Amino acid sequence: MPMGPELGEGVIVSRQETGRSSRSSGEAAVASDASGKQPKMVVDAATKYYATRSGAVHALDKVSLDVREGEFLCILGPSGCGKSTLLWSMAGLHDLTDGQIRLGREVITQPHPEIAVIFQDPNLLPWRNLLKNVAFPFELKRRRPDMERIKRLLERVNLKGFENKFPRELSGGMQQRASIVRSLAVDPSVLLMDEPFGALDAFTRDEMNLLIQEIWMETGKTIAFVTHSISEAIFLADRVVLMSARPGRIAAIYDIDIPRPRPIEIQTEPEFIARILEIKARIDRGRGAAEGLTIT
C-alpha cells in the first residue's frame, strides 16, 4: 500500500494570537495576511455574552481572525470554548455582543446567500425524498433548482440512484453526503461546517474526510470547519486555529503544509502523531486537561 507524503520539519508552525489588537473596518477588509492572500472573511474583536437565569456566560472574548480566500481552516478547542458560537456568528445565526464579522466589506448580521452551513445533524426533512431535500434551499430563495448541478453533485458523492429515497432509508453517512450536496447546490463561496462528521463511526468519518478534501480541492471553496478531533483538524486544514477554554480566545494558529491530496494512512506517520501530541500539550497547558477533545 502506498504511503502518503512525508512529513518533514516545520509541517506545523504555531504562532500566538492572544493580545491581537482590533482593527478598523477599512483596514481589516482590505489588508492581506502574511501569505499574500486577501481575507475572504474577517472576524474582528468578536465578543459574545449569553444571558442565562444564573447570570451572563462569557462565550467569546475579542476573537480576531482572517479567513483566507479558498483556504480550509479548522477551528479546534475544548468543549464549551465557543468555537460553535464563533462559527454560528460567522454564519449570521448568532448576534455578537461586541465586534463584527465581515464577508469582504459586508458586515454579517444575518444569514447570507454566499454562506452555507453544514451541521452535525444532516437536518433532512423526513417527509421529503433526497432530491426534494437537496432542492429545498432553492424553494426558500424562490429560485428554480439547478437540476444539472444537483445531478452532478449527487453523482460526485455517490448518491446517484438514491434521489427518491427518504432519509429513513439512508445511512448516516449518506444523509450527511446529502446535506453536503444541499449546501453546495446553491454554489456558496463560503462553507461553514460545525462538527459535521462527529456522529459517524470511525470508518465512515474517514470516508467523509477524504470526500470533503476532494470536493474542496475541486471547487476551491473557502471552508471553516469546527471539530473536537485533533487528528481530523491536522488532516483537513491549511491552518488549525486553537481556541482557549471559555471565554474563547485564539490561543495559537498552526500552519499545516502537508502536501495534498492527503491519504488517511498519513495519520499513522510518527511525525503526524508528534504534531497531534504537540497541540494536545498546548491545550493541556492552557486548561490543565484537554476535556472534550479527542486525538482520533
Summary of the structure (lengths in Angstrom):
residues: 296
radius of gyration: 19.1
end to end distance: 21.5
largest distance: 56.9
contacts: 936
relative contact order: 0.20
helix: 34%
strand: 26%
